[in-house]
Amino acid sequence: MNQENLTCKTCGSTTFAKGEVNAVDARVMPIGKTFSFGSPVIYTFCKKCGEVASIKIKNPEKF
């Protein structure tokens, strides 16, 4: 997702940031794989109102 072309659906702002949820309990885990570490999740969100524009799995190859 190209951050330069984003416009917030909620407030119209064009200023976005990215953040990563990386705690062990917050990772996305593959279904049926007991011994996988999963992957952190990256959020792209509006810096003005917090509306989330994108949710992305950081390491999709883990699945």
C-alpha positions, 0 to 999 in steps of 0.5 A: 500500500502506497502511503503517499496516495492515502486519504483517510475515509473518516477525516480526509487527512493524508498523514499516515503512520505505521505501527507493529503489533509484536507481542507474543500473544498478538501475533497471527498464528497459522491454524494447525501448526502448534510449533510456529512463532507466527508473524507480527501484524503491521497497521497503517493508520491515520495520524489525525483520527486513528482510522486503520487504512491497512492491516498487513502480515509482516512475514506471510512466508511463515504460513 
